[in-house]
Every structure is written in C-alpha cells, then in structure tokens.
C-alpha cells in the first residue's frame, strides 16, 4: 500500500498503541503471518473482516499502520466508550457503533481519502463460526439466525455513488445539490476528493491452534475481579490462550473489489431505463439493489481465504465417520490424502501444519499437529478408541451448546463450522471417506508419488537457467511397479548423487518381480546449489515418502540404500514399522576414510564468520567433487550439505540399538571412500538377531554398477528368499 498526501498520519496515542501491540507480540508466543500484501491499494479502502475475537479490533489497524503509517478508523462496541477510556479509544481511531452522524463521517472520510475504515460485516463476534446456511451466508447467533448486515456494502456504495453525483453537480453547477453534499459531508470542492475511487478489500484472520484454557490473563482477572461474568471469563480463556500460548495468527488480504467495476452494469441500466430519477432516489434504489449481492460477494472472499490447517480437516472428517467407527490407520490415511489433495489444488499458502512433514502421519506413530488435535477431541469427549478403532460420539459433536459456551465446550464443532465455506474441500473429504480400503491405498500411493515429483519439479525449476543443471531423467524419483505378491524395495542413492545412480540396480530387482522406488533425496538430482538450503529432515522426509508409496502397493517393504542412502534406511528401520521385512545396506557411509566431512562444521562456521565480516574472499561456499559419474553425481560439494551428512552419521549411530529387523550389509572390502570398520560397528551394535556382513572383493565404492546392477540385485534376491524360506537358484 502506498502512502499519499490525502492520508492523515497517525496520532501520538495511536503510535503508542502500535508500540504496545508490537511489545505484546514480541514477548508473547504468538506469531503473526501476513499474506496478500500485494492486494493493498493506495486508493481509499474499506476493509471488511471476519470477527471471531476482540483481538481483531486492535491487531489489524496496527498491521495496516506498519505499511503506510496511517491511522485507520474502525467501529467498536458502544459499551466500551466510558469515561477516559472513551477518549483514548477515539484517539486511536475507534468510534462507537451508535455514534451520531456515523455514516456521514465514514462516507466523508472515504470520499476525501483521509482515512481508510475497518468494518466487521457480521455486526457481532461469531463465536461458533457458523456462517453458512441454505446455500448462502447466514449468521447463527445466540438469539437468532440472520443474513449478514448490509451496512458495510451500503456505506461503500453510497460513498462511490455520492462522490460521482457530487462531481456531476459541480460540473453542471447544480447549486442545490452542491450545497447539500458539501454541508452533509464537509466538502469544499473537487480538490477535497481523493483522486482514486473507493475499493473494498476482504480480510481473513485465522487462528491456530484454538485450544481454550487457563492462562495468565484469565488467572489474573480472577485475582483482581471478584465477580467475573461468564461471558468475560469465556473470552479470557479463549483469547488469552491465543495471545499467550504459541498461537499462529494468519492474516490474508484478499483481492480488491472495485466499486466502479461492480456497479457499472447497474448504473448503465438505470441511466438507460430510468433517466428521470432524482440523484437521491437513484442512489437509494441502486444501493438497495446491489447491497445484498455485494455483501454476499465480499463475505465469500473473506471466509474462503482462511488459512487451511490440520484442525479444519480432522474436524470435518470426524463429522463423516460412520457410527460403526473406523480403523485408526485408515482414518489417518483419509486425513493425509485430504490434506495433500487440498494443498495441491488450492493455489494458496496453507498453514505449516500441512507441510511436507505430514507424511509422518501415515509412516510413523507421531505427528504433532494430529496428536494435538486428538488430545482436544478426547478432552471434549468427542472421540474414543477401542481395539484400534476410532468412534465418534455424534451426540457430543453435534450438541446444541449455548453460543457463549461454544468455544469452551465444543471447539471441534467451531473448527468444522469454519471450514464449511470450503465447499470443494468438504465434498472431497466426504468422497474420500467413502473409498474402499483398496481404493484408499491406491489414491494415497498415487498422491504421494505425485507430491514427490512436484517437490522435484519445483526444486529443479528454481535452477532451470543455471549451469551444471542435472538431466531431468537422472534426477527424478521413479517407481518401478512390481508384482503385488512380491515385496516392495525402497532404494536410496548416495550423497551428491541422484536416483539415476541406483536405477540399474532398481531395474535388475524389478526384473525379478520386486516393486522398487528410487528415492530422490531433497537437494539432489537438480543443481549443486540446492544443497545450500536443505536440512537432514528434508532427506528423512524423502525416504518416508518413498516408504509410504510402496506400503500402499505391497504388504511388506524392504529398506535399502547405497552409501549415505544406507544410513537413511537404518534410521527408518529404527522406527520399527510392522510391515518392514528387512534392511539392506550397500557400502554404508557410516565411517569415511576422507577427513573433509569432519571439517565441515569448521568450514561452515568460517563461512558464516566471513559473511558477517563482509570478507567474501575467505568463504568456502563449495569444494570441487571429482567424480567419474558426472551424469548422476554433482561436481561441486556445498559445505552445508556435508554438514547434513555428518548429522546423518551421528543420528544413525544413536539409532542402532533400536534396529531389530533382519539386516544385510554388502561392503566392498577395499572401498576407497567408506571405512569397512563402519559396517563392522553397525553389525556389532544393532539389536537384530538375523544380521550379516557380506564383504565383496572390490576396490570400487560404486559396487552397485557391477554387471549393470545384476550382481547386487542377485545378492539382495537371495537374502529375501532366505528370509521367506525359499531356496534361491544358484
């Protein structure tokens, strides 16, 4: 948003209030993220915002002030305007809703462009977030169900139309109209008018997580006030928790509604059909005709720009669980599929609870956003679990809780209500809930595979114009589909390499009937610079996605990896999933001959120090990697990537005693890169009863290339058949 001369600057009280809000944000655990700043305009603007808490009244004016230093005006509950506090509220731009001459003041300031305004079109706090009914926006309040007020639309339309009529009166020298407009709206000629026409910007504010409970504000209020009203206590339990307990507040500015464009067809019709109407009658008829439609338009843009989070999707899914219950693992798959499907469809920034870590929902027993929500569901007695089946108490979920207790007693219903406006997403969740087990597995596998490819494509696109970009064929993750009765094999490449490195081995195994997924570790297979921005967690998630894909197509999965990829197989094996048949490591990079990796912390810290001191000549951004496999391996090694490798080695060492699956290590006896002592240490420390170190006479680290992958493929095949009790052919 650009500042311009017609915008009045903030008062001293407003600036002090802004400092106070910033201080609260800094010392509380609340984070505020903003999206859609590009939609802010230099034109006079009416901001229309959803109203769930009292925090919005103070938060948004300060956010807008940070963009143009303007004191935006707003309306507040008349009951707050008492004594000195009323003077303070007016000094920071808040006015009572029953202020005499309210509409004229708002219209005048928007016409002049001296102040932008904030209005809550609901006309009240919507504590239950129930805003949809009978196919349109309807507010379900404490005492009635009604449509949203058209007041905001009326003010906006009147502002635009009156401004046009005033300019027309000046051009025609209509003294009677000029006097009326100037006396009513305190105007003194065309120079008082803002050069740009009014627009409406819808704003959504979403909170995550919503977990009511005792907090510092509520406890302090109980100590200071003897008779705390139930309504105030409820607001402190909910809003105090948002403010002080690790909450995310997502503010989204939607696309502006241009009043000139919106009203044009109506104005033209009136000019053609009803040219004889007086300006006042024409304005009133136009406002009456357009008001409801404009209200429904911006209400849709407000509520459909919510920041979609994990709570929305789980709460909505709970509503469609059958009375007979659902298997917990199936429920998690439904949640996961809904999350990534919605995320891939909506061109928006979703909440971080739906980020790439969501794969852990179906591959491990722990995914914090899911666990946090289920804790709330158990607390509110909405769900129960028996024999690994999840049951929903529909009578509790759909209970008629009083409006002012809804956020305390049935927050899950509030979250589901908020998501009702997302019609496509709700329909998608219902569709997924009807999938058979087989269909669900197929959809999860395909969606995860597509997500893995998408991550690769996005990373590759960032470096599409750079030199040293690897070929797409070598870099992309790939699935070799096998026989359903056979096991699936997750196969990860080594450090600085790509899926192309293990593709020959994958094809050899696939010819034996096995399904194989060639993992692409994030940062690999695209451009060496991609390793500057990755973390070990990114690699772990890459392996988890591959494991998830094969788990949907095969009853049992074998974890395998080459070099650094072998360590990721180790880490996954330590999680102990029941469908893991065994683990195979090929020249695991547990201990290296080269000393460069152990130096990476020093080099990385040196690089940071040089950056701080602005001495680029001292920076070790990367070192050259001499490799004979340039088609599949990077020729440059960025130091931050080496640091991830050392972290992987450290974490793998800590995981060894948790590994109980059968284990085969295939190791070159004279490997020039990894030390055979690393393989020996793994064998000694794992808890597996069935474990074997198979040393191969070779001085080649890339043992996987021997005989086009067939050599290692046969060794793995024989190991599998031994486990399955089948005599392998000679």
Secondary structure, DSSP 8 states (H G I E B T S, - for coil): ----TTS-B--HHHHHHHHHHHHHHHHSS-EEEEE-GGG--SS-EEEEE--SSTHHHHHHHHHHHHHH-B--EEEE-GGG--HHHHHHHHHTTEEETT-TTHHHHHHHHHHHTS--EEE-TTSS--TT---EETTEE-EE-SS-EE---SHHHHHHHHHHHHHHHHHHHHHHT-HHHHHHHHHHHT--SGGGS-SS--EEEEEEEEEE-------HHHHHHHHH-SS--HHHHHHHHHHHHHHHSS-EEEEEE---EEHHHHHHHHHHHHHHH-TTS-HHHHHHHHHHHHHHHHHHHHHHHHHTT----HHHHHHHHHTT--TT-EEHHHHHHHHHHHHHHHHHHS-S---GGGSGGGGHHHHSS--HHHHHHHHHHHHTT-EEEETTEEEE-HHHHT----GGGHHHH-HHHHHHHHHTT-HHHHHHHHHHHT--HHHHHHHHHHHHHHHHHHHHHHHHHHTTTSTT---HHHHS-EEE---TTS-EEEEE--TT--GGGGHHHHHHHHHTT-EEEEE--TTSSS-GGGGGG--HHHHHHHHHHHHHHHHHH-SSEEEEEETHHHHHHHHHHTT--TTEEEEEEES-TTSBS-SHHHHHHHHHHHHHHHHHTT-GGG---EEE---S-TTTS-SEEEHHHHHHHHHHHHHHHHHGGG--SEEEEEEETT-SSB-HHHHHHHHHH---SSEEEEEE--S-S-GGGGGGGHHHHHHHHHHHHHHTT-----
